[in-house]
Amino acid sequence: MPKKITTRLEENIRNYEELFSDCADIKKRRIKVGQHLKKECYIAYIEVAVSGTDWKESAIGKLLNTLRELPEEELASYVRSNTWDISDSEPFETIEDAAQGMLTGDVIFFLEGYERALKIPDQGYPGRGVYEVESEKVIRGSNEGFSESIKLNTALIRKRLRSPHVKVKESFAGRRTHTNVDLVYMKDLIYPGMLEEIEKRLQEFEIDGTLDSGIIEQLTEKRKYSPFPQFQTTQRPDRAAMAILEGRIVLLSDNSPVALILPATYNTFIQTSDDYYSRWEIASFTRILRYVASFLAMTFPGLYLAMTNFHTQILPTDLLLSLAAARQGVPFPAVVEVLLMELAFELLREAGVRLPGANGNTIGIVGGLIIGQAAVDANIVSPIVVIVVALTALCSFAVPNEEFATAFRILKFAFILVCGYLGFFGFLLGIMAVLIHLSHLESFGIPYLSPFVGADLNGYQDERDTFLRLPLKFLKKRPVYTRNGARTRLKIK
């Protein structure tokens, strides 16, 4: 049962300190106020969240200075009238609400004779500011990246979308963490029902804590066993702003620099920010490379096994003799040989991620060269397998989104097994299974293979931004995610 805040300061202090007993990081102070210092107030805050070095210049310091100059009988009415000119202050009626207000990083203020607790804003929790994006490098465009502060992240989006139609809807996730979750969208562009659908999914679960947007992503996905992500992730404010202009919704979670974009399709995972900042020729060329890379990252080792084990007749004689000579002395079957090298490269990739900075880069390059050369010299694997595995790894790195590339890395092992035992027939079975799965997959009502399927829903306009990115003057319509009647984004005068 929530405890109501009363005009009796001692009772409020007792209830509040009972809630935060044995909390050494919570600072509590009693302060005398009024002209004759006959009344008391009580403030509570988290130690590192308040500017202790410049207390007099802070919002709470200015309020206390004002209260010391007023007669005691006017203090409660002054605070009640909300005339102290402090932005973002908020009154609370219960002890529990006041506690949650303090846990956001602000100061909680109690006054004798005043029946509310006030949240007074301060510097908040320590955190990183705007920094350069590491995972989504672009050749042209902004280098700003999201931080762990949700307020800063929403500001970075508003910096790019200076429109009153941009709405930010706030909610909380995590029974114990009370993590702020913001849904950012353009009110006049989002498809009817999409906002309600994501809000419904956010209310379908109750969990102790959500420390990153990845937890929300996993709990709100409909096809939980699919290797393909149904949310697009980004650390770039310009990518998030671009998605909002397309009628999509961006989900931000406090303490996470990764934003979720919904809905998502195969095509959106292949696109990058600088596709639209660069000329259409180079954007189209690199996009075709990414599509080919996404296919080969999944199938290349399997195709190698199918051709060398079952369908050697499709290879030129000279190449076949070269492959046979390279495999002389290798004691393992080709399937085991490929699996060993793939697992070795996956281990090197994981080790490179976990090791700090320069050490990670070193282990990735030097480790790959040394292990590959040593395996060839020891006749454990053939040189062609090292080339196949290395090219497959390059293809997976060429996919712009890490989570999307992970799906191909997982399916790669399935293709190795099925092609190693069924040949090209197994390859066709694998491709058919993946296509059937993708054709059944959707993200918030949008087919995953859009606009390759359902292109007529938007008059075939979305096909102008798939394998080829046509010149911007031809991209006059927003994608199918946008509500009907609001899809015109470019008018040539």
C-alpha positions in Angstrom: 0.0 0.0 0.0 1.6 3.3 -1.0 2.2 5.7 1.8 0.7 9.2 1.3 2.9 12.2 1.9 1.5 14.5 4.7 2.2 17.9 6.0 4.1 16.4 9.0 7.7 16.4 8.0 8.9 14.0 10.7 6.5 11.3 9.5 7.5 11.8 5.9 11.2 11.5 6.8 10.6 8.4 8.8 8.8 6.7 6.0 11.3 7.8 3.4 14.4 6.7 5.4 12.7 3.4 6.2 12.4 2.8 2.4 16.2 3.7 1.9 17.7 2.2 5.0 21.2 0.7 4.6 21.8 2.8 1.4 25.2 4.5 1.9 25.0 6.2 -1.5 21.8 8.0 -0.6 22.5 11.4 1.0 19.9 13.0 3.3 20.0 16.4 4.8 17.8 18.5 7.1 18.0 22.2 6.4 16.6 25.2 8.3 14.6 27.6 6.2 12.5 30.8 6.7 13.6 34.3 7.8 14.1 33.1 11.4 15.2 29.6 10.4 12.3 28.1 12.4 11.1 25.6 9.8 12.8 22.6 8.4 13.0 21.0 5.0 14.5 17.7 4.0 16.3 16.8 0.8 17.5 13.4 -0.4 19.6 12.6 -3.4 22.0 10.0 -4.9 25.6 11.1 -4.1 27.1 11.2 -7.6 23.9 12.5 -9.3 24.0 16.0 -7.7 26.5 18.7 -8.4 28.1 18.8 -5.0 31.0 21.1 -6.0 28.7 23.9 -7.1 25.7 23.5 -4.7 24.8 27.2 -4.5 24.4 27.5 -8.3 22.2 24.4 -8.7 18.4 24.5 -8.9 17.9 23.1 -5.4 20.5 25.6 -4.0 18.6 28.6 -5.5 15.3 27.3 -4.1 16.8 27.0 -0.6 18.3 30.5 -0.8 14.8 31.9 -1.8 13.1 30.0 1.1 15.5 31.4 3.6 14.4 35.0 2.7 10.6 34.3 3.1 8.5 34.4 6.3 7.8 31.0 7.8 4.1 31.3 7.2 4.5 31.9 3.5 6.9 29.0 2.7 4.2 26.3 2.0 2.1 28.6 -0.1 5.1 29.7 -2.1 6.1 26.1 -2.9 2.5 25.1 -3.5 2.0 27.9 -6.0 4.9 26.6 -8.2 6.4 30.1 -8.8 10.0 29.4 -8.2 10.8 29.2 -11.9 12.5 25.8 -12.0 11.9 23.8 -15.1 11.0 20.1 -15.0 10.1 20.1 -11.3 7.4 17.6 -10.4 5.2 17.1 -7.2 4.6 13.6 -5.8 1.8 12.5 -3.6 3.3 9.2 -2.2 6.6 8.2 -0.7 7.1 5.5 -3.4 6.6 8.0 -6.3 9.1 10.3 -4.6 11.6 7.5 -4.3 11.2 6.7 -8.0 11.7 10.4 -8.8 15.0 10.4 -6.9 16.2 7.3 -8.6 16.1 9.1 -11.9 19.0 11.1 -10.7 17.2 14.2 -9.3 16.8 15.7 -5.8 13.7 15.1 -3.7 12.5 18.0 -1.5 10.2 17.8 1.5 9.0 20.9 3.4 7.2 21.0 6.8 3.6 22.0 6.2 3.6 21.0 2.5 1.7 17.9 1.5 3.8 17.0 -1.5 7.4 16.0 -2.3 9.1 17.9 -5.1 11.5 16.5 -7.6 14.1 19.1 -8.4 16.3 18.5 -11.5 20.1 18.3 -11.2 23.0 17.0 -13.2 21.7 13.4 -13.1 23.7 10.2 -13.3 27.2 10.3 -14.8 27.4 9.1 -18.4 29.2 9.5 -21.7 28.2 12.3 -24.0 27.9 12.1 -27.8 30.7 10.0 -29.2 31.6 8.5 -32.6 29.9 5.4 -33.8 32.1 2.4 -33.9 29.9 -0.3 -35.4 28.2 1.6 -38.3 31.0 3.3 -40.1 30.1 5.5 -43.1 32.1 7.2 -45.8 29.9 10.3 -45.9 27.6 11.7 -43.2 27.4 12.5 -39.5 29.7 10.6 -37.1 27.5 11.3 -34.1 26.3 8.2 -32.2 23.8 7.5 -29.5 24.9 7.5 -25.8 23.6 5.7 -22.7 21.3 8.6 -21.8 17.8 8.4 -23.2 17.2 12.1 -22.9 20.4 12.9 -24.9 19.3 10.3 -27.5 15.9 11.8 -28.0 17.6 15.3 -28.3 19.9 14.0 -31.0 16.8 12.9 -33.0 15.0 16.2 -32.5 18.1 18.0 -33.6 17.6 16.4 -37.0 13.8 16.4 -37.1 12.7 19.9 -36.0 9.0 19.3 -36.4 6.1 19.4 -33.8 4.8 16.3 -35.4 7.7 14.3 -33.9 6.2 12.7 -30.7 8.0 11.0 -27.8 5.9 8.6 -25.8 7.4 7.5 -22.5 6.8 4.3 -20.6 8.8 2.1 -18.2 10.0 -1.5 -18.3 11.4 -3.7 -15.6 9.7 -4.2 -12.2 12.9 -3.4 -10.3 14.8 -1.3 -12.7 12.0 1.0 -13.9 13.9 1.7 -17.1 12.7 4.5 -19.2 11.5 3.5 -22.7 10.7 6.1 -25.3 8.8 5.5 -28.6 9.7 8.2 -31.1 7.6 8.7 -34.2 6.1 11.1 -36.6 2.4 11.4 -35.7 1.2 12.2 -39.2 3.2 9.4 -40.9 3.0 6.2 -38.8 0.6 3.6 -40.0 -2.6 3.3 -37.9 -2.4 0.6 -35.3 1.4 0.3 -35.3 1.9 2.4 -32.2 -0.8 0.5 -30.4 0.7 -2.8 -31.4 4.2 -2.0 -30.0 2.6 -0.6 -26.8 0.6 -3.8 -26.4 3.7 -5.9 -26.8 5.5 -3.9 -24.2 2.7 -4.6 -21.7 2.6 -8.3 -22.4 5.6 -9.1 -20.2 6.8 -8.3 -16.7 10.5 -8.8 -15.9 12.8 -7.8 -13.1 15.0 -5.6 -15.2 15.7 -4.3 -18.7 19.3 -3.2 -18.8 19.5 -2.9 -22.5 17.2 -2.6 -25.5 18.2 -6.1 -26.5 16.1 -7.6 -23.7 13.1 -5.6 -25.0 13.8 -6.8 -28.5 13.8 -10.5 -27.5 10.6 -10.2 -25.4 8.6 -8.4 -28.0 9.5 -10.4 -31.1 6.7 -12.6 -32.4 8.9 -15.3 -34.1 11.2 -15.9 -31.2 12.9 -18.9 -32.8 13.8 -17.2 -36.1 17.5 -16.4 -36.6 16.5 -13.2 -38.5 15.9 -10.2 -36.3 12.5 -8.5 -36.5 13.8 -5.2 -35.2 16.5 -3.1 -36.9 19.1 -1.8 -34.6 21.2 1.3 -35.0 23.5 3.5 -33.0 23.3 6.4 -35.5 20.8 9.3 -34.8 20.7 10.1 -38.5 19.7 6.5 -39.4 17.0 6.7 -36.7 15.7 10.1 -38.0 15.7 8.7 -41.6 13.5 5.8 -40.4 11.1 8.1 -38.6 10.7 10.1 -41.9 9.7 6.8 -43.5 6.8 6.4 -41.1 8.6 3.9 -38.8 8.9 4.0 -35.0 12.2 4.2 -33.0 12.3 2.6 -29.6 14.9 4.0 -27.2 15.9 2.4 -23.9 17.7 4.2 -21.1 21.3 3.0 -20.4 21.5 1.6 -24.0 23.2 3.3 -27.0 21.3 1.0 -29.4 18.0 2.1 -30.8 15.4 -0.4 -32.2 13.6 0.5 -35.4 10.3 -1.1 -36.4 9.1 -2.5 -38.7 12.1 -4.0 -40.3 12.6 -5.9 -43.6 15.4 -7.7 -45.4 15.9 -4.6 -47.6 16.2 -2.2 -44.6 19.0 -4.3 -43.1 21.0 -4.0 -46.3 20.7 -0.2 -46.5 23.1 2.3 -44.8 22.9 6.0 -44.1 25.4 7.0 -46.7 23.5 5.2 -49.4 21.4 8.4 -49.6 24.3 10.9 -49.1 26.4 9.5 -52.0 25.7 9.5 -55.7 23.3 6.8 -56.9 25.8 4.9 -59.0 28.2 4.1 -56.1 25.2 3.6 -53.7 23.7 1.0 -56.1 27.0 -0.7 -56.7 27.8 -1.1 -53.0 24.2 -2.2 -52.3 24.4 -5.0 -54.9 27.7 -6.1 -53.3 25.9 -6.3 -49.9 23.1 -8.4 -51.3 25.6 -10.8 -52.9 27.6 -10.9 -49.7 24.6 -11.7 -47.6 23.9 -14.7 -49.9 27.5 -16.0 -50.0 28.0 -15.5 -46.2 25.3 -18.2 -45.8 26.0 -20.5 -48.7 29.6 -20.3 -50.0 31.2 -23.1 -47.8 28.2 -25.3 -48.6 28.5 -24.6 -52.3 32.2 -25.5 -52.2 31.4 -28.9 -50.6 28.5 -29.6 -53.0 30.7 -29.0 -56.0 33.9 -30.8 -54.8 32.2 -33.8 -53.3 29.2 -34.4 -55.6 29.2 -32.3 -58.7 32.8 -32.2 -59.9 31.6 -32.3 -63.5 30.6 -28.6 -63.4 34.2 -27.6 -62.6 36.9 -27.0 -65.3 39.3 -29.9 -65.5 42.4 -27.8 -64.6 40.6 -26.4 -61.5 39.5 -29.8 -60.4 43.0 -31.2 -60.7 44.4 -28.2 -58.8 41.8 -28.8 -56.0 42.7 -32.5 -55.9 46.4 -31.8 -55.6 45.8 -29.3 -52.9 43.9 -31.9 -50.8 46.6 -34.6 -51.0 47.7 -35.6 -47.6 44.7 -34.1 -45.8 43.4 -36.7 -43.3 39.9 -35.4 -42.8 36.8 -35.5 -45.0 36.0 -32.2 -46.7 33.0 -31.5 -44.4 35.2 -31.9 -41.3 37.9 -29.8 -42.9 35.5 -26.9 -43.5 33.9 -27.1 -40.1 37.3 -27.0 -38.4 38.4 -23.9 -40.2 35.0 -22.2 -39.8 35.0 -22.8 -36.0 38.6 -21.6 -35.8 37.6 -18.3 -37.6 34.6 -17.9 -35.4 36.8 -18.3 -32.3 39.2 -15.7 -33.7 36.3 -13.3 -34.3 34.9 -13.8 -30.8 38.4 -13.4 -29.2 38.9 -10.2 -31.2 35.7 -8.8 -29.9 36.4 -9.6 -26.3 40.0 -8.4 -26.2 40.6 -4.7 -25.7 41.3 -2.3 -28.6 44.6 -2.9 -30.4 44.9 -6.5 -29.0 41.6 -7.4 -30.6 42.7 -6.2 -34.0 46.0 -8.0 -33.6 44.5 -11.4 -32.8 42.1 -11.1 -35.7 44.8 -10.5 -38.3 47.8 -12.3 -36.9 45.8 -15.2 -35.5 44.1 -15.7 -38.8 47.3 -15.7 -40.8 49.3 -17.9 -38.4 46.5 -20.5 -37.8 45.6 -20.7 -41.5 49.2 -21.1 -42.6 50.1 -23.5 -39.9 47.0 -25.6 -40.7 48.0 -25.8 -44.4 51.7 -26.6 -43.6 50.6 -29.4 -41.2 48.2 -30.9 -43.9 45.3 -30.5 -41.6 43.4 -28.4 -44.2 43.9 -27.5 -47.8 44.8 -24.0 -49.0 41.5 -23.7 -50.9 39.5 -24.2 -47.7 41.3 -21.4 -46.1 40.4 -19.1 -49.0 36.8 -20.2 -48.9 36.5 -19.6 -45.2 38.2 -16.2 -45.4 36.0 -15.0 -48.3 32.9 -16.2 -46.3 34.1 -14.2 -43.3 34.6 -11.1 -45.5 31.1 -11.5 -46.9 29.6 -11.6 -43.4 31.5 -8.4 -42.5 30.1 -6.7 -45.5 26.5 -7.0 -44.2 25.9 -3.6 -42.5 23.9 -4.8 -39.5 25.7 -7.1 -37.0 22.5 -8.8 -35.8 21.4 -9.5 -39.4 24.8 -10.9 -40.3 24.7 -13.2 -37.3 21.7 -15.0 -38.9 23.8 -15.9 -41.9 26.7 -17.0 -39.7 24.4 -19.5 -38.0 22.7 -20.7 -41.1 26.1 -21.2 -42.7 26.7 -24.3 -40.5 23.4 -25.7 -41.5 24.3 -25.3 -45.2 27.7 -27.0 -44.6 26.0 -30.1 -43.1 23.2 -30.4 -45.6 25.4 -29.7 -48.7 28.2 -32.0 -47.3 25.8 -35.0 -47.3 23.2 -34.2 -50.1 25.2 -32.0 -52.5 23.5 -29.5 -54.7 20.1 -31.1 -53.9 20.8 -30.2 -50.2 21.8 -26.7 -51.3 18.4 -26.3 -53.0 16.6 -27.7 -50.0 18.3 -25.2 -47.8 17.6 -22.3 -50.0 13.9 -23.3 -50.3 13.6 -23.7 -46.5 15.1 -20.2 -45.9 12.9 -18.6 -48.6 9.8 -20.3 -47.1 10.7 -19.1 -43.7 11.4 -15.5 -44.9 8.1 -15.5 -46.8 6.2 -16.3 -43.6 8.1 -13.8 -41.5 6.8 -10.4 -40.8 7.6 -7.4 -38.7 4.6 -5.6 -37.2 2.4 -6.5 -40.2 5.0 -5.8 -42.9 6.3 -8.8 -44.9 10.0 -9.4 -44.3 10.6 -9.7 -48.0 8.9 -6.4 -48.8 9.1 -4.8 -51.4 10.1 -8.0 -53.3 6.6 -9.2 -52.3 3.6 -6.9 -52.1 5.2 -4.3 -54.3 1.8 -3.3 -55.7 0.7 -2.1 -52.3 2.7 1.1 -52.9 2.4 1.3 -56.7 5.7 -0.4 -57.2 7.5 2.7 -55.9 9.5 0.8 -53.2 11.2 -1.2 -55.9 13.2 1.9 -56.9 15.1 1.6 -53.6 16.2 -2.1 -53.5 19.1 -3.7 -55.4 19.5 -0.3 -57.2 19.0 3.0 -55.5 17.7 5.2 -58.3 18.6 9.0 -58.3 16.8 10.8 -55.5 14.5 12.7 -57.9 12.8 9.4 -58.7 12.3 8.5 -55.0 9.2 10.6 -54.6 7.2 8.2 -52.4 7.8 7.0 -48.9 7.9 3.3 -48.3 4.8 1.1 -47.6 5.3 1.6 -43.8 3.8 5.1 -44.1 0.1 5.6 -43.8 -1.9 6.1 -46.9 -2.2 9.7 -48.0 1.1 10.7 -46.5 3.5 8.9 -48.8 4.7 11.8 -50.9 8.1 13.0 -49.7 9.5 14.8 -52.7 8.0 17.3 -55.1 10.0 18.6 -58.0 9.1 22.3 -58.7 
